[in-house]
Amino acid sequence: MAKVVLIDDELTMVQMVGDLLRKEGHEVIPFSNLDSALDGIVENSPDLVITDLYLDKSGAKGLDVVKKARSLSPPPVVIVVTGFGTLDTAIDAMRAGAFDYLEKPFKVEDFRFTIRRALSFGEAVSETTFLRRQLKKKYQFTKIIGNAEKIQAVFKMLERVADTDTTILILGESGTGKELVAKALHQNSRRQHAPFIPINCSALPENLLESELFGHCRGAFTGAIADKKGLFQEADGGTIFLDEVGSMPPLLQSRLLRVLQEREIRRVGENTPIHVNVRVVAATNEPLENSIKDGGFREDLYYRLNVISIQLPSLKERKDDIPLLVSHFLRSRPSGRTGKARRVSSRVMEILNTHEWPGNVRELENAIERAATLCEGDVIRVKDLPPAILKAVGENGAALDDSGEAELPKVADTPQSLASPAGEPIRGNSGLPENVDAVKPLRIFARETESAYMNRVIDLVGGDKEQAAILLGVSLATLYRKLTEDEKLQ
């Protein structure tokens, strides 16, 4: 059974089509005018929308319905109904995103066939989206590094709230990765294919911030020579990230409150409201409760933003993650002069673990960036670290013993056939790994990796090779050819 929004100003047509749909077992939500229909599509999240192209004597077009439906996430399938002589408009509706059209008068069997085909298409799209999300699920949040208990709690919260439209407030000191978390929320939500737009509320003066967020119309102020979309409109269907939201001026706080309550904006110099479908993620590095007491932040806005809060730990609260973060930052940089991956000395790792890191992960990343750039060999020494860090820990940069190398954890998994449990090669007396015979040519390793991934996708879709080929982005013939080659290799 599907949920169907039916839009037509002819009551006889609504009754006839509604009865046909109910006999097919579908839930029908009828509307007879454009304004209520547009609101109804947003409120009811239908699977299918059926709309007439001309809804009233004023000439309101079903094309507006198509555009509104396609702006939703996920969008419902849309069928337009057109009378004689309006075929060109029906084609315009198809270009705007309608799935198909029916010309009045239509046959009942043609109607049923079109409805079934549209719903099958919608189910296929939903299933493909779900499967892609399942394939990505194992690797989600990979840019957020950490094994500490507090960061793992953040991961669990992200998994629970990412694929919702709930407003999120991210709390944490400067440099803890608030924007990274906001991006992870967006990329793991149904809005992932729509825009993610970040804005720092403390970086712009009040008049510019208002225009940036809500847009303006021509002539609204000096220099407004043309209409301009605001970031809320640009982010329609996606996510807007308001960093340092606590610094937002009082006037803009009231306008943001209206956006959260009514899901609509007004451009500067214009009174006509514009509906927006945007998820709001906000962040602050200072407790907003203090600003509320001082009168600098609206209490009602705070409760609108703080539906779900995510507290990011400071780096000094998760110092066990420092070696893992260092390994990640070094691996993401180009190789050293000799072509080997850069490493750090044992003394450097001691210093990194001792430092309090007031700038958190961002400070650590910048320190590793600087040290890796200045180091003369492949191993970062004490002298390569920023002077401010050496001063903070009472180190003069001339340690007597700076020769040992720290053992860094592997961020990515290492093949167990080539590594010890600690992740380091097991070496024999010859200096080569004892199990060096297990090393395979790169082309064979790549082929085996490809084969394992193909088979995992096939298992995920229940053995449906046609669906697997679609997800893998190859033709069915190519998939069968690769599977045949795998059988020959075994």
N, C-alpha and C positions, 0 to 999 in steps of 0.2 A: 504493500500500500504506500502511495506517495502523497505528500502534501502539495496541493495545487492551488495557487492563487488565480482566480478567474476574474478578468476585468472587461466589462462591457456595459454601455449605458442603455442597451435594449434589454428590458427585463425578461422578455420571452426568450432571448438568446441565452441569457444567464441561466434561466430555469432549464432549458433544453440541454445545454452543454453540461450544466451541473448534474442533471440526472444521469446523463451518459457516463460521466466520470464516477459518480457514486456507484453505479451498477458495476463498474470495473473495480470497485473496492477502494477508491481513493477518497481522501479527505479534501473537501472543497471549501475554499474561503473566498466568497464573492465580493466584488467592489463595483460600484457604478460611476465613480468619478475619479479624476486623476489624482487629486491631492491625497485623498484617503487611501488610494491604491499604492501610491509611492511610500506612504508611511507603513502600510500593511505589509509590503514586501520586506521592509527592514525588520519589522517586529516579528514576523512569522517564520522567516528563514525557510521558504518553500523549496521543494525539489523541482517544481515546474511552474512557470508563469505562462498563462494564455491571455493575450490581450488583443482587443480590437485596435486598429490603427487610428480610428477617429472616435473619440470617446464622448464628445458632446458638441453642441451647436457652435461653441466658440472655436472649434477646430483643434482642440487639444489632441496631440498625437501620441500614439502608443510608442513612438520612437523614444520618448522620454522614459517610458517604462523599461524599454530595453536597456537604455544607458544606465538607469538606476540599478537594474538587476545585475548587469555585468560588473558593476562597481563593488558588489558585495563579495565577501570572502568566506566560504566558497560561493561562486555565483550559481544561481539556479539556471536550468535550461529554459529558453524562452521560445514560444511559438506565437506568431502574430497572425491575426485574422483580418483579411482585407476584402473589401467589396469590389465590384466590377469597376475597372477604370483606374485603380490605384496600385497597379502592379509595380510601377516605378518606385513608389514609396515602400512597398514590401521589400524590394531589392535593397533600398537604403537601410531598412531594418536588419536585413541579413548582414550587410556590411558592418552595421553597428554591433553585431554579435548575436542576433537571433538565430536559433537553430534551424527553423523552417517556417513556412507560412501556409495558411489555408485560405482558399478563395471562396467567398460566399456565392451561392449556396454550395455547401460541401456534402458529400455522401457520408453516411455514418461509418461505413467500413473504412473509408479514407481517413476519417477523423481518428478512429481507433488505432489504425496502423501508424499514423503520424505520432500519436501520443505514446504508443509502445516503443517506437523507435527513439523518440526523444528521451524517454525515461531510461532505456537501455544505454543510450549514449551517456547520460548523466551518471549512471551507475558505473560505467567503464572508467569515466574520468575520476570519480571518487575512489574507485579501487586502485587505479594507477597511482593517484596521489598518496593513498594509504601505503601502498607497497614501497613507493620511493621513500616515504618517511620511515618505514620499518627498516629498509636497507641502510638508511643514514643513522638510525637510532644508536647503533653500537658506537658510532664515531662522533656523536654529537658532543658539543662543548669541548672539543679537542684543543682549542686555543687557550682554554683556562687550565693551567697546570697546577697540580697539587694533590698530595695524598693525606695531608693533615686532616684531623677529624673535623675541624671547623669549615674547611673548604669543601670537604665531602658533604657536609650538611647543606652547603649552598647548592651543590650539584643536585642533590635530592629535591630541593625546593624548586630549582629550575625545571626539572623533569615534570613536576606536578603542575606548574603554572604556565609553562611556555606556550602550549597550544590552547590558550584561552584568550579572551578579550579583556580580562580583568586589568585594571590600572595597577601598576607596580611602582613602589617607591624603594629605590636602592640607597642604602645607607653605608657610608664607609669613608675613611680618611682619604685625603688626596693621594692618588697613585696606587690605589688598591685594585683598580680595574673595573670601575663602575660602567664605563662605556662598553667595555668588552662583554660584560654580563648583559647589558641591554641589547647588544648585537646578537648574542647567543639566544636571548629570548625571542628576538625577531626571526632569526634563521631557523629556529626549531618550531615555528608556529605556522598556521595556515596562511599567514600573511607574507611568507618568505619571498614570494615572487613580486610583491609590491614594494614601494620605496621604504627604506629606513633612513630617516632624516634626523641627524643630531644637531642641536643648537645649544651653545653655552649662554645661559641667561645673564651671566655676569659680564659678558664680553661686549655688549652693545648698550648704548644709552637708551632711555625709555622710549623716545619717539621712534628710533630706528628699530628697536625690538618689536614694537607694536606692529609696524609695517611689515617686518620680516615674518612675524608669526601669522598675521591675519590678512596681509595684503592691503592694497589701497586702490581707489579708483582715480581716474584722471582728474587733476585739479583739486585733489583733497588737501594738498599743501604745496608750498613752493618747491618746484622741482619734480612734482608728480606729473610728468608729461604723458604718461600712458597708464592704462590699467595694469596692475601687477598682482599675480597670485601670491598668497602667503604660503608659508611652509606647511600649515595645516591642510591646505588644498593640495599642495604638491605631494603630501604624504597620504592622500586619500586611498583607502584600501590597505595601507601599511601601518608603520609605526613611527611615531615622533618621540625623540628622546630629549627631554628637557634637563640638561645638566645644570647644577647649581641653581635649582629652582627657588631656593630660599632667598636669592638676591633679586627676584622679580619684583618690580615696583608694585605698589598697592593697586593702582588702576588696572594693570594687566592681570593681577591676581583675580580680580572680579570678572574679567573677561574670560580667563582660563576656567574659572568656576562654571561659567555659562556653557563653555564647550563641553565640559565633563557632564553637566546635567542635561543639556538639550541636544548635544551632538550637532551643534551648528555654530557658525561664525558670522561676523559682520566685518566687511572690509572697512578700512579707515575712509571716512567720507561717504559711506553708503549705509542705508538702513535695511536693505533687503537681506534676510538671513540666507546663508548657504549651508546646506547639510553636508557634513563630512563624516566619513566612516574611518576613524583613526583610533589606533590603540595608543594610549599615553603611558610612557615609562619616564619617571622623573628620578632625579638623583640629588643628593645633598651630602656635603662633607661635614656639616654641623647640625646638631639636633635642632629640628624645627620647633620643638616645644619651647626652647629659650626665646626664639623670635616671636612666638605667639604671646608669651608673657610680656614682652617688651612692646607689643603692638605692631611689630614689623611684618607679621605674617598672619593671614586670615585663618582662624580656627576651622571654619567650615570647609575651606579649600584643603587644609591639612587632612581632614577626615576623608575627603574625596580622593586625595592622592594616596593616602595610606591604607588602601583596601588590603593590599598584601605588601609587607615590607621584607626586603632581603638585606640582611646585615653582612657586609663583607669584612672578614678579619684583617687586621693589620699584619704586616710581614713579621713583626716581632712576636705575634701570637701564633705563627706557624713557621718557626725557624727550621723545623725539620724539612721543610720544602725547599730550603735554599739550595742544596746541592742539585735537586731536580730542576729548579729554575735556571741555575747556572748552566747545566747541561743543555737545556732547551735553548737558551740564548746563544750558546756557542755553536750548537748544531744549525741554528738558523742563519749564521753568518758564513761568508765565503771561507774557503780553506786557507790555511797559513801559507807561508812562502814555500815550504817544502811539499805542499800538497796534502799534508796530514791535518786532521782535525785538531783544533787548539784545545789545550788542557789547562789546568790551573795547578799551582804548587800546593803542597799540603799546608804551608804557612799561610798562603792566600786564603785557602778555605777556612782556616782557623779565624782569620781576621773577618771574613765575610759572616761567619757565624757569631762573632762577638759584637759586631756593629749593631746599633739599635734601629737603623733604617727608618728615620723619620719620614722619608719620601716614599717608603714602601716598595712595592714591586717595580714601579717606574724608576726609582733611584737605583735599584739593583741592576735593572736592564741597562741604564745609562752607564753605570760603572763598568759593567762587563763590555759594553760597546767601546768605551774609551780604552780599557785595558787591552782588549783584543786588537785594537787599531795600533796601539803604541808598542806592544810587545815585540821584541827583536827575533824571537824564535817561535816555536809552536806551543810553548808553555808560558802562561801568564805568571809573572813574578810579582813580589811585593812592590817593587819600584814602579810597576805599571798601573797600580791602583790610584784612584784620585787622591790628591793630598788631603782633602777634607775628611775622607774616611780614615786615612792613616792617622791624622791628628786626633780624630774622635776616639780611636782605640788606643792611642798612646804609642803608635808605631812610627819609627823614624825612616822606614823604607830601606834599611840596610841590615836586614836580619842575617844572623850568622849562618843559620841553616835554612836555606830556601831551595834546596835541591830536590827534595822528595815531591812526588806528584800525588795529588788527591785522586781518589777513586770516585768518579762521577757516575750516578745511576743513569741507566738508559731510559730515555723518554719513550722511545718506540720499542716494541718487543724484539728481542734478538732470537733467531732460530736456535732452539735448544740443542740441536745436533752440533752446533758450532760454539756453544758457550757453556760456561759453568753457571750454577745458580746465581752467582753474583754478577753475571753478565760479562765476565772477562774470559778471553780465550784460555783454554787449558794447554799449557806448553810443556813439551818434553825436553830432553837434554839437548836436542838439536836446535832449540830455540823456535821451532815451528810448532803449530798446534798438533797435538797427538792425533787428532781426528781430521787431519788435513785432507784425507782421502774423501771425506764427505762433501768437500767443496765441489760444486757443479758449475759447468759453464753458464754464463749469464743468460744465454738464450734459452737454455733448458729450465733454469729457475723461473724465468719470466713466463715461459709456456705453462709450467706447472701452477704458477700463481694465477694465471688467467683461467686455467681449467678449473681450479678450486672455486674461483669466484663465480664462474658460469654455473657450475653445479649447485652452488649455494643459492643462487637466484632461482634456478629451476625448482629446487626443493621448496623455496619460499612461496612460489606460485602453484604449488601442488602438482608439479610435473607438466604444467601447461607451457610447452616450448614456444608456442606462438606469443603468449604473453611475456615470457622471459626475453624473447628476441626484441620485443618492443621496449621493455625496460632497459635492456643492454644497448639499445640504439644500433642494432645490426639487423640484417635481413634474416628471415627464417632459414634460407639456404646457407647463409654464412654460419649460422649457429650449428646447423647439422654438420657442415663441413668440419668445423673445429672439433665437434664432439667425436666425429669419425677419426680425425687425426689423433685425438687423445687415446682412443681404443687401440690404434696401431702402435702407439708408443708404449702401451702397457704390456 
